[in-house]
Amino acid sequence: SDTRFLDFGDKYYQQLTEGEKTQIEYPLRRRDGKAIWCLLAGKVLESSENSDPDKGAIWIVDDITEKKEAEIQLRDLSRLQGVMSTVGAVCHEIAQPIQVIDNQLQMLQKNEGLTPQLQERLETIKSENERLASTTRRLRKISKYETMDYVSGIKILDIEKSSTSK
């Protein structure tokens, strides 16, 4: 677009007038409308201290879309690897207390002298313990890195979207 053309000129025209070779990664759009990443290398043809790009410049344009996509995949894989290391440690540390709570609840619920109010509280504890166990099972099935917005603009891992099972 004209706006992007002028923006590009504002950013890189001065470098060319100073005789510098300009090399940048820049998003462009093909004639068919598909967005691509390009490596642009430009230099003024007349090499002097006060070169005039308007008198001639040469630009070499390389499509680096595959490279950029591979970089994104590598970044996402690295994030996922970090998440999985943390998740594995957390699940390992939480699994034993979950089991202990479950065992203790089963023993308490066998007591025939429980009041209905105490029985209801034990059921609530059991339900929440099962929810915690379910969350750790989902955490173990994380296969991609997806985030969601949290408070104050912070992004956190979206367990539902990141997990292979819902």
C-alpha positions, 0 to 999 in steps of 0.5 A: 500500500502507499502507506506501507511504501512511505513507512518503509522509505521513512525507515530505510531511505536514510541508511541508503543515502549514507551508502550503507547496505540495508538488509532486513526481514520484512513482511510483504504480500504476493499478487495473489494476496498471500502474506510472505516474509522476505529478506530484503537487501538494498544498496545504492548503485552510486557509492559515495558518502552522500548517495542518492537512492533516487538515482538508482538502487538495487534490491534483492528480495528472497522469500524466507517464509519457510524459514520464518515458519520454522523459527516460529515452530522452534520457538513454540517447541522450546516454550512447550518443552519448558512448560512440559518440564514444569508440568511434569515436576508439578504433577509428580509433586501433587500426585502423592498428596492427592492419593493420601487425601483420597485414602484418608477420605475413604477411611473417614467416610467409613465411620458410621458416626458421621453427621450429615453435615460432616458427610457433606463436607467430606463429599466436597473435599472428595469432589475437589480432590477429584477435580485436582486429580483430573487437572493433573491428568490434563496437564500430562496430556499437554501437546501444544502451547496455547495461552489465554488472557489473565488479570492485568494483561498477563497471559497464562497457559490455557490447559484446555486448549493445550491438552490433547483431551478435554 
